[in-house]
Amino acid sequence: MTAESLWALAITALLAALLAWCFTPVVRAFAEPGTVWLRTRAHLPLAALAGWGAAVVAESAAELVALAAVGVGCSLLIVIDLVSHRLPDLLVAGTLGALLVPLVVASSLGHQWSALGRSLLAGMVLLLGYFLLALITPSGLGLGDVKFAAVIGCLLGWFGWSEVAMGTLLGFTINGVIALVLVLSRGGGRSSEIPFGPSMVFGAVLAVAISV
């Protein structure tokens, strides 16, 4: 890896962290001041990592903007979900828009309309799939998770159907492992609420990392 590439990675990570810092009041609106996630500004390193990863994966400037932007949005949503077990509709919608608008530009410049169509279709498929799961097991999934599934689906769909399947499976697997650890450590029980948003994000990230 050249020095120029390292600088590009570092600059993208820094810009993503700065953007996340600008949205700190949004996180504060859903988190109590004393919570460890807010006190340590956990969304900042998460956004920096997302920016770094976006620079590694992206093949064009527009794709870089899309992936970094959705990474920043997900960093905010992860912290909010960990603190309040909520995925606010406005932030979920904003994250989806921040992903799709640059992807439209990337598709028009690189003639990747099939990838964009697959992205949109995957978003709808996961949205419907999660909605059906929420109807079957309402205690396991909330409507916030259902709506957020559209973001994850569009992100993974941009890369391919195998990534959609792998990312979805990894999300459920990670959440299941967390639940098992909590039960075995006697820190939680069957009634313990485990935020699913972070597992969805990390499952998607792992799927993309494995595929590239």
C-alpha positions in Angstrom: 0.0 0.0 0.0 1.4 3.4 -1.0 1.8 6.4 1.1 -0.8 8.2 -0.9 -3.3 5.4 -0.2 -2.6 5.5 3.5 -3.2 9.3 3.5 -6.5 8.8 1.7 -7.6 6.2 4.2 -6.6 8.4 7.1 -8.2 11.5 5.7 -11.5 9.7 5.0 -11.5 8.2 8.5 -10.9 11.7 10.0 -13.6 13.3 8.0 -16.1 10.6 8.9 -15.2 11.1 12.6 -15.6 14.9 12.3 -19.0 14.4 10.6 -20.1 12.1 13.4 -18.9 14.7 16.0 -21.2 17.2 14.3 -24.1 14.9 14.9 -23.3 14.4 18.6 -26.4 16.4 19.6 -28.5 13.9 17.8 -27.0 11.1 19.9 -27.4 13.2 23.1 -31.1 13.6 22.3 -31.6 9.8 22.8 -29.0 9.1 25.5 -28.7 10.0 29.1 -25.7 12.3 29.8 -24.0 9.8 32.2 -24.1 6.8 29.9 -20.7 5.3 29.0 -21.4 5.2 25.3 -21.9 9.0 25.2 -19.2 9.8 27.8 -16.6 8.0 25.7 -18.0 9.4 22.4 -18.1 5.8 21.1 -19.7 7.0 17.8 -16.5 8.8 16.8 -14.1 5.8 16.6 -16.9 3.8 15.0 -17.4 6.5 12.3 -13.6 6.7 11.8 -13.4 2.9 11.3 -16.4 3.1 8.9 -14.6 5.9 6.9 -11.4 3.8 6.8 -13.3 0.8 5.5 -15.2 2.8 3.0 -11.9 4.1 1.5 -10.6 0.5 1.3 -13.7 -0.9 -0.5 -14.8 2.0 -2.7 -14.0 2.0 -6.4 -15.1 5.6 -7.1 -15.5 8.9 -5.4 -19.3 8.7 -5.4 -19.2 5.2 -3.9 -16.8 6.4 -1.3 -19.2 9.1 -0.3 -22.1 6.6 -0.1 -20.2 4.1 2.0 -18.7 6.7 4.3 -22.0 8.4 4.8 -23.9 5.2 5.6 -21.0 4.3 8.0 -21.4 7.6 9.9 -25.2 7.1 10.1 -24.8 3.6 11.4 -22.2 4.7 14.0 -24.8 7.0 15.4 -27.6 4.4 15.3 -25.4 1.8 17.0 -24.8 4.0 20.0 -28.4 5.2 20.2 -29.6 1.6 20.0 -27.2 0.4 22.7 -28.3 3.2 25.0 -32.1 3.5 24.4 -33.0 0.3 22.4 -34.3 2.6 19.7 -33.5 3.3 16.0 -35.1 6.7 15.3 -37.1 6.8 12.1 -35.7 10.2 11.0 -32.1 9.0 11.4 -32.7 5.7 9.7 -34.4 7.6 6.8 -31.5 10.0 6.6 -28.9 7.2 6.6 -30.8 5.5 3.8 -30.9 8.7 1.8 -27.2 9.4 2.4 -26.5 5.9 1.0 -28.8 6.0 -2.0 -28.2 9.5 -3.4 -24.4 9.0 -4.0 -25.1 5.4 -5.2 -27.4 6.9 -7.9 -24.5 9.2 -8.9 -22.1 6.3 -8.9 -24.5 4.2 -11.1 -24.9 7.0 -13.6 -21.1 7.7 -13.9 -20.1 4.0 -14.0 -23.2 2.6 -15.7 -23.9 0.4 -12.7 -27.7 0.5 -13.0 -28.0 -3.2 -12.4 -26.1 -2.8 -9.1 -28.4 0.0 -8.0 -31.5 -2.0 -9.0 -30.2 -5.0 -7.0 -29.5 -2.7 -4.0 -33.0 -1.3 -4.0 -34.5 -4.8 -4.5 -32.4 -6.2 -1.6 -33.6 -3.3 0.6 -37.2 -4.2 -0.1 -36.6 -7.9 0.4 -35.0 -7.4 3.8 -37.6 -4.9 4.8 -40.4 -7.4 4.0 -38.5 -10.3 5.5 -37.9 -8.5 8.8 -41.5 -7.3 8.9 -42.7 -10.9 8.6 -40.3 -12.0 11.4 -41.6 -9.1 13.6 -45.1 -10.3 13.0 -44.2 -13.9 14.0 -41.9 -12.9 17.0 -42.8 -9.4 18.0 -40.7 -9.7 21.2 -37.6 -10.4 19.1 -37.7 -7.6 16.6 -39.0 -4.1 16.8 -40.3 -1.9 14.0 -37.1 0.1 14.2 -35.1 -3.0 13.3 -37.6 -3.7 10.4 -37.0 -0.2 8.9 -33.3 -0.4 9.5 -33.2 -3.6 7.5 -33.9 -1.6 4.4 -30.6 0.3 5.0 -28.7 -2.9 5.5 -30.3 -4.5 2.5 -29.5 -1.6 0.2 -25.9 -1.5 1.4 -25.3 -5.3 1.0 -27.3 -5.4 -2.3 -24.9 -3.0 -3.9 -22.2 -5.7 -3.5 -24.2 -8.8 -4.4 -26.9 -11.3 -3.4 -24.3 -13.5 -1.7 -23.4 -10.5 0.6 -27.1 -10.0 1.4 -27.5 -13.6 2.5 -24.2 -13.7 4.4 -24.7 -10.3 6.1 -28.2 -11.3 7.2 -27.1 -14.6 8.6 -24.1 -13.1 10.3 -26.3 -10.5 11.9 -28.6 -13.1 13.5 -25.6 -15.2 14.5 -23.8 -12.3 16.2 -27.0 -11.4 18.1 -27.5 -15.0 19.1 -24.0 -15.3 20.4 -24.4 -12.1 22.4 -27.6 -13.4 23.9 -26.0 -16.7 24.8 -23.0 -15.0 26.5 -25.4 -12.8 28.5 -27.4 -15.9 29.7 -24.3 -17.9 30.5 -22.7 -15.0 32.4 -26.0 -14.6 34.4 -26.0 -11.0 33.3 -29.2 -11.5 31.4 -32.1 -13.8 31.0 -34.7 -14.7 28.4 -36.5 -11.4 29.1 -33.3 -9.2 28.6 -33.5 -6.8 25.8 -30.6 -7.0 23.3 -30.4 -4.3 20.7 -30.3 -5.8 17.3 -29.1 -2.8 15.3 -25.4 -3.2 16.2 -25.5 -6.9 15.2 -27.1 -6.0 11.9 -24.3 -3.5 11.2 -21.4 -5.7 12.2 -22.9 -8.7 10.3 -23.1 -6.5 7.1 -19.5 -5.2 7.6 -18.2 -8.7 8.1 -20.0 -9.9 4.9 -18.5 -7.1 2.8 -15.0 -7.6 4.4 -15.1 -11.3 3.6 -16.3 -10.7 0.0 -13.6 -8.1 -1.0 
